[in-house]
Amino acid sequence: MRRKVVADRTSLIDASGIRKVFALAATLKDPINFSIGLPDFDVPEQIKAAAIEAIQAGSNRYSQTAGDSTLLDKIAERVKDETPWHDPKALVTSGVSGALLLAFMAMINPGDEVIIPDPYFVIYKHVVRMLGGTCVYVDTYPDFRLPVEKVAAAITDRTKLIILNSPANPTGAVYSEKDLQEMAALAAGNEIVVMSDEIYDLFCYDGPYPSLVNYYEHTLLIKGFSKSYAMTGWRMGYAAAGSDLVKQVIEEMTKIQQYTFVCAPTPFQMAAVTAMDVNVGEYVTAYHKKRDMIYEGLKSHYDIASKPGGAFYIFVKAPDWAPNATEFVKKAIENNVLVIPGNVFSEKDTHFRISYATTDEKITAGIKVLQGLAKG
């Protein structure tokens, strides 16, 4: 008898949408790549130098599971400065993706419900389902604002967690202070922990970045270094909590990290200390310009319900001639423009995601092609 070697949970992960896009893209030469959420600038030189210095100085062994004390102290100092939390607890993780995995493993039991605004970052859905949790999607179309009333209607006695991602991937939406205050009141009234994924916090273009942590103590705050400092391959993130309730989650995440990741990469932890003092304002300004370029170039040709306020994505409705976004994406790829169909990030297949984390020249060329595709 041939034994089954693959776990049943793997069937709950569907990467087919992305795989189809990249299979089609494999034949492209020098494509206009609007697909990858990868900054087009390099790690700033002083951060590289700090990593090299750490390696040469011998900081190549395991750190403590929760992270090197110097970085943990730096994170705690930053969190205290930016939030009402006076004594935060933090955990250094292998990227924000590592933080998400640890958090879900620490919190989700089979049958637990997790409320997720739709569209969503792809990891949320698949890891929650692998752990036996149930994703409860809350539709945010067409303008991708935080629909507090719909979240309220979705809460049941099995609700374990609400996830917020602002600035958001894939939409670029930035939740308003008013909506966050209402969400805080809703969560407090139901004693529900909220995870706030703020990986794109520095990429906020139209005003100061509002965070749920300013209004709700039982927030699990997740941030990282990958996007802001182009350290995507270095795998550096962190989770933080201010209330005793959520500090318990951090403790359990740390315990799980001991038996999985062990610790985040030690020399890059040293470099992250330096990164926290590096001003990336010039990059944010450049991406503000890119956001404006892509929005102004497409708004008269496509249905774009609202201008994205942050991150480096815009979520565009496929034109009427296309039966769905996947078919439009195929056509775009045939014209050397690589974008991602919305069903990778959503229960719908009506939109496609553009990442404008590329050169201004590529953006200009991509806009021209997409304008031509708008009418089929």
RAJOMO-V155983 format. One record per residue. PHI is phi in radians with two decimals (NA if undefined). Layout:
((PHI) (PHI))
//
This chain:
((NA) (-1.44) (-1.44) (-1.32) (-1.76) (-1.72) (-1.19) (-1.03) (-1.09) (-1.15) (-1.23) (-1.48) (-1.75) (-2.06) (-1.79) (-1.09) (-1.08) (-1.18) (-1.07) (-1.12) (-1.09) (-1.30) (-1.14) (-1.18) (-1.32) (-1.06) (-1.59) (-1.41) (-1.93) (0.87) (-1.24) (-1.46) (-1.66) (-1.79) (-1.74) (-1.70) (-1.45) (-2.23) (-0.93) (-1.56) (-1.70) (-1.65) (-0.99) (-0.95) (-1.03) (-1.19) (-1.33) (-1.01) (-1.06) (-1.16) (-1.16) (-1.08) (-1.07) (-1.11) (-1.12) (-1.18) (-1.46) (1.64) (-1.44) (-2.11) (-1.71) (-1.01) (-1.62) (-1.05) (-0.96) (-1.32) (2.21) (-1.11) (-1.08) (-1.10) (-1.23) (-1.04) (-1.13) (-1.13) (-1.12) (-1.05) (-1.07) (-1.15) (-1.10) (-1.10) (-1.20) (-1.81) (-2.36) (-1.38) (-1.35) (-1.62) (-2.45) (-1.24) (-1.96) (-2.28) (-2.42) (-1.48) (-2.17) (-1.43) (1.38) (-1.13) (-1.04) (-1.11) (-1.10) (-1.09) (-1.06) (-1.09) (-1.12) (-1.13) (-1.13) (-1.33) (-1.98) (-1.61) (-1.76) (-0.94) (1.65) (-1.16) (-1.84) (-2.15) (-1.50) (-2.28) (-1.05) (-1.94) (-1.26) (-2.56) (-1.24) (-1.05) (-1.09) (-0.90) (-1.03) (-1.28) (-1.25) (-1.01) (-1.18) (-1.05) (-1.49) (1.56) (-1.38) (-1.99) (-1.44) (-1.93) (-1.52) (-2.03) (-1.18) (-1.94) (-1.16) (-1.64) (-1.79) (1.16) (-1.27) (-1.33) (-1.56) (-1.03) (-1.10) (-1.22) (-1.10) (-1.02) (-1.21) (-1.53) (-1.27) (-2.30) (-1.27) (-1.79) (-1.20) (-1.80) (-2.73) (-2.03) (-1.90) (-2.10) (-2.37) (-2.59) (-0.97) (-1.78) (-1.91) (-1.86) (-1.63) (1.36) (-1.20) (-2.09) (-1.23) (-1.37) (-1.04) (-1.07) (-1.13) (-1.18) (-1.11) (-1.16) (-1.14) (-1.06) (-1.12) (-1.12) (-1.12) (-1.11) (-1.15) (-1.93) (0.92) (-1.97) (-1.27) (-2.04) (-1.60) (-1.95) (-1.52) (-2.07) (-1.03) (-1.78) (-1.02) (-1.33) (-1.67) (-2.29) (-1.77) (-1.95) (2.73) (-1.03) (-1.37) (-1.55) (-2.18) (-1.08) (-1.07) (-1.30) (-2.16) (-2.48) (-1.26) (-1.56) (-1.84) (-1.64) (-1.55) (-2.21) (-2.41) (-2.75) (-1.93) (-1.06) (-1.43) (-1.17) (-2.09) (1.06) (-1.64) (-1.05) (-1.43) (-1.54) (0.99) (-2.27) (-2.63) (-2.74) (-2.10) (-2.52) (-2.51) (-2.00) (-1.66) (-1.04) (-1.03) (-1.42) (-1.07) (-1.06) (-1.11) (-1.03) (-1.07) (-1.23) (-1.05) (-1.12) (-1.09) (-1.18) (-1.03) (-1.00) (-1.86) (-2.24) (-1.29) (1.27) (-2.88) (-1.28) (-0.98) (-1.09) (-1.10) (-1.35) (-1.11) (-1.07) (-1.18) (-1.13) (-1.04) (-1.16) (-1.00) (-1.15) (-1.86) (-1.57) (-1.50) (-1.83) (-0.98) (-1.13) (-1.26) (-1.09) (-1.07) (-1.11) (-1.32) (-1.04) (-1.11) (-1.10) (-0.99) (-1.12) (-1.03) (-1.22) (-1.19) (-1.12) (-1.28) (-1.95) (-1.09) (-1.51) (-1.98) (-2.32) (-1.45) (-2.08) (-1.14) (-2.69) (-1.29) (-1.11) (-1.66) (-2.89) (1.01) (-2.43) (-2.36) (-2.40) (-1.91) (-1.95) (-1.27) (-1.11) (-1.15) (-1.09) (-1.22) (-1.53) (-1.11) (-2.83) (-1.19) (-1.06) (-1.16) (-1.14) (-1.08) (-1.02) (-1.14) (-1.09) (-1.16) (-1.05) (-1.80) (1.27) (-2.02) (-1.76) (-2.25) (-2.01) (-1.18) (-1.12) (-1.23) (-1.22) (-1.99) (-2.72) (-1.42) (-1.92) (-2.28) (-1.90) (-2.17) (-2.33) (-1.73) (-1.94) (-1.75) (-1.68) (-1.44) (-2.64) (-1.28) (-1.04) (-1.13) (-1.16) (-1.09) (-1.05) (-1.16) (-1.16) (-1.03) (-1.07) (-1.16) (-1.14) (-1.06) (-1.20) (-1.49) (-1.05) (-1.80) (1.56))
//
